[in-house]
């Protein structure tokens, strides 16, 4: 994709993410109040992108994050290794009683007319203790880095995590890397971190450093305070409201070169309409729309972001990069857990229009 993003041609790491690692307890379709067993998925919006790029797209990625020395930390670290992501840990000791802890996310899948339910235990979370100076960015980036990524969930954890994001972005930019950010506005997290005004002031400062922004119209409105036109959407798959906010977002943050989002219309917990759209350096590129039979919806947005980033980093045309992100995000909803189980061949085949015929 020439003349849109000026990436270093060669670097030891294609992408480094900065964020929190969490473990998600998943009782499947059973509500938590009746659950007797759970699957454990290792997750984190920023980690998911690095893991997807490493596992499916065979890129060299790393994660800068907190790690606690106790069995839950060991479990999480094993999954980081399994996904092929290079860890850069700030290590913490657990006191055996109170922490600090690796955060827990509780998320059942719902079924049909019953929606999924998500809640958290992020009490005394190690990642929230991270602050500027905790990572030796010169050492992490010494072999070169092409792309640096973080997100709004990590920014919401504490006042110091937002400052750490800016520190990492500034050093990555000095190294010539592209900087991306997923707004991922979560009202529950920001409500205990200072509310809407704090969220907008914090996220605006961060996005001033960003080249590639991921977020839907609600993220732009609530996270950045972007005011859009009064557009009456026909459905959630209509990108008009999102595209109507691009000019205002660019006036507020003129460094942006790419702004992208998924489009999702929820018919039931297991039936979704799915699309994606991106504004890329003045041009709009929209994916096809497909109907999804959803196994686990968590991670679809991160799947889109990682596929899009892969397309941009590998020099694909912008419309192809959007289709790769759309296809990868769609495939992730067919797997359990938050990170990919797809192959690049499967992503490229779906992006090219191939369906679910059996592969012999």
N, C-alpha and C positions, 0 to 999 in steps of 0.2 A: 504494500500500500504506500507508494512513494509520495513524498512531499506532505504527508499528514503528520506522522510522528517520526522524529529523528532519533532513532534508537542506535546505541552502540552496536557495531556489527558482531563483535566477539566479546564475550565476558565469561567468567567462571560460573556465574549464576545468572540464569535468565530472569528470575523473579525472587525477591525476598518480601515476605509478608510480615507485618507487625500486628500482633493481636493476642487474644486470650484463647487458650485451649480449654475446652470444657468436655464433660462427658454427659451424654443424653440418655436418660432412662426411658425406655419405650415399651409399654405393655401391649403394643399393637392396637387392636380395635377395642380392647377392654378399657373402660374408664379407670383412672387411678384409684378411685374409691372402692373398686371391686377387684383390683389387680392382685394376683398372687405371684407373678413372675414378670421380669422385664428383660429385654435385650439392652445392651450397653453399646452406644455409638460414640465414637470420639469425634468432636466437632469444634466449631468456632468459625465464624464467617471468613475471617482472614486465612485461617489454616485451610479451610475447605478449598479455597482458590489455589493455594500452593499445592495441596495434595492432588487435586484434579489435574493440574498442569503436569505434575510429576508422573502420575500413574497412567492417565489416559493419553496425554499428549507428549510424554517422554521428554519433558523439559527439566532443566536443572533448577530446583527451587529450594528455598530455605524459609524457616519460620523463626522470628525473634519473639520470645515469649517467656512467661514464668513457668517454672517447674518445681513441684514440691516433692521432697524425699519421703514418700509413704506409698502404700500399695496402689492407691488410685493414681498417683503420679506415674508409677511404674507401668500400669495398664495403658495410660495415655501415651507415654513415651514409646511403648512397643508399637502402637498404631502409627505413630509418626514415622518410625523406622520402616514399618511395613509399607507405607505409602510412598517411600522413597524421598522424603523431605529431609533436608539437612537441618538439624536443630541448632539454634543459638539460644541457650537457656540462661536466664538469671535464676539461680537456684535458691530455694528456701527450705528450711528445716521445719517439719511439723512437730508441734509440742505434744502430740498424742491425745489431745483433748479438743482444743479449740481451733487449731490450724497453725498457719494459714492453709487454706484449702484450694483445691482445684474445683471450680464451680460445677454445679449440677443443674442441668436443664431437664425438666419433666415434660414430656410431650407424647400424648397418645395420638392415634391416627384418626379418630372419629370413624364414622361409617355412614354413608348415604346422607340422610337429612341431619345427622348428628355431627357437628363440626369438631375438628381437633381442638384440644385444650393444651395450652402451654403455660407453664409457670416455672419459677427459678428458685434456686438457693445459691445466691452469690455472696453469702455472709462471709466476711473475712477472707475474701478471694485474693490469692497471691497476685494475680495479674493486675488487680486494682492498686497494688503497692508499687508497681513499676513506675519509674520516674526518669527524667533526663539524667544521663550519665551512667545508667545501668548497663548499656551495651557499648562495646567498643566498635563503633561503626567503621572506623578505618580498617580494623581487622576483618570485619564481616565482608566489607566491600573491596578488600585488597586485590582480589583477582578480577574485579570488575562486576558490575551488575547492570542489567538492561532495564529492569522494571521494579518499582517499589510500590507495595500495596498495603492499605490499611482500611479501617472502616468505622462507622459510627457507633457500633456496639462497644468496641474497645474505648472509643472516645468518651462514652458515657460512664465508664466505670469509676473514674475519679478525676480530679483536677489535674493530677500529674500525668495520667495516661494521655490526655490531649496534648500536653506540652511535649511528651515523648514522641508522639506522632509527628509533630512539627519538627522536632530535632532530627528524626530519621528522614523525613522528607527533604529537609534542607541539605543534609549530607548526601542523599541519593541524587539530588539535582546537581550538586557539585560534581558528582561522578558521571553526569550526562544521562542518568536514567530517566525514563518516563515515570511519572507519579500518578497513581490511581487511588480512588477512594470510593467506597460504597457507603452512601448515606445511611442506609439501614436504620431509619428512625424508629426507635422503640419507645413508645410513650411510658411503659412501665419502668424502664431503666432511667429515663430522663426525669420522671416524676420524683425519684429519690435522689437525683443529682442536681437539683436546682430548678427544675421546671423548664417551660418552653423558652423563656428569655435566655437562660443559661445555655440551653441547647443551641439556639440560633447564634448566639455570640460565639460559642465555641466552634461550631461547625463552619461558620463563615471564615473564621481565622484559618482553619485547616484547609478549606477549599481554595483559598487564595494561592495555595502551593500546588494545586492539582491540575494535571493535563487531561485525565480521563475520569469522568464522574459517572457512577452508576446510581440510579435512583428514580423512582416513579414520581408522579405528580404530587402525591401526598408527602413523599420525602422532601421534594423541592419546596412545597408550601410550608410544612411544619418544621423541617430541619433547617432550611435556609431563609424562610420568610419570603420566598419568591411569590409575587402576585401574578397570577395568570389571567387571561381573558375569561369572560363568562361563557364557557363552552358547555353546551348541553350534550353530553356524550350519549350516543346510542347504546353503547355497551362498554364494558371494561376492555374490550378488544379494540376499541376505537382510540387511536393515539392522539386525537385532536387536542385534548386538554394538555397532555404532556408537551406536544410540539408547540402549543401556544405559549408555553412558559420559557422556551429556549432563549428568546431575545432578552427577556428580563434576567434570566440566569447569567447570560453572557455580559450584560451590562454590569452586573454585580461582581462577576468573576471572569474577566476578559482573558485570562490565561487558558481557559478550557478549550480543548480541541475536539473532544468527543464527549457526548452526553447520551447515555443509553439506559434502557429499561426493558423489563419483561412486561408483557400484557397477559393478564390472567383473568378469566371469567369463571367463577366457581358455580357450577350447576349443582353439585353435591360434593361431599368429601372425596368422592372417588371419580368424579367426572368434571374435568376442567377444559375450557377452551384456552389455548396457549399460543402466544405470539411474542414478538420482540421488535423493538424499533430503536434506531440510533441516529442521532445527528452527528455527522462526521465532517468537520471543517466546512460547514455550510451546506452540506448535502444530507438529505434524509434517506435512510435505507430501512426498509421494513421486511420482516420475515413473512413467510406464509403463516396461515392460521391452521392449527390442527386441534383435534379433540384428543384429550389424554384420558386413559384409564389409570388413575393414580394409585400406586401402592403406598408411597410415603412422600408427602409433598415437601418435606424439609430438605433444603439444599438445592432446590431448583434454581433459585436466583443466583446462588454462587456458581452453579453449573453453567448458567448463561454467561456470567462474567468471565469465568475461566476459558470457555470456548471462544468468546469474543477476544480476550487478550491473546490467546494463542493465534488466532487469525491475524491480528494486528502485528504481533511479534514476528510471525513467519512471512510477512509481506503479502498476505492475501488481499485481494480487492475488498473494499469496505463492505459491499453487499454480501460477499462470501463470508467475511468474518462474522457478520450479524447472523447469518444462517447457521454457521458452525456453533455459535453460542446458543441460539435457539434450539438446535438439534440436541446439543449436549445437555442443556437444562431439561428438555423433555425426557431424555433417556434416564436422567437421574431420578425422576419421579417414579420410575418403574422398578427401582431397587430399594431394599431396606437401607436405612442409614442416610448419612448426610453427605458422604463423599462418593465419588464415581466408582462404578464397576464396569463402565463402558470401555470399548476399544476405540482407537482413532478410526479404524475402518467402519465401525458401526455408526460413529458420529458423521463421518463423511457420506456414508450411504444414505442416512436419513436426511441429511442436509440436501442431498441431491434428489430427494423425492422417493426413495425406495421405502416400501412399507414393511409389514410384519410377515411377509412370506417366509416359510421355513428355509433356513440356510443349510444345505446338505453338502 
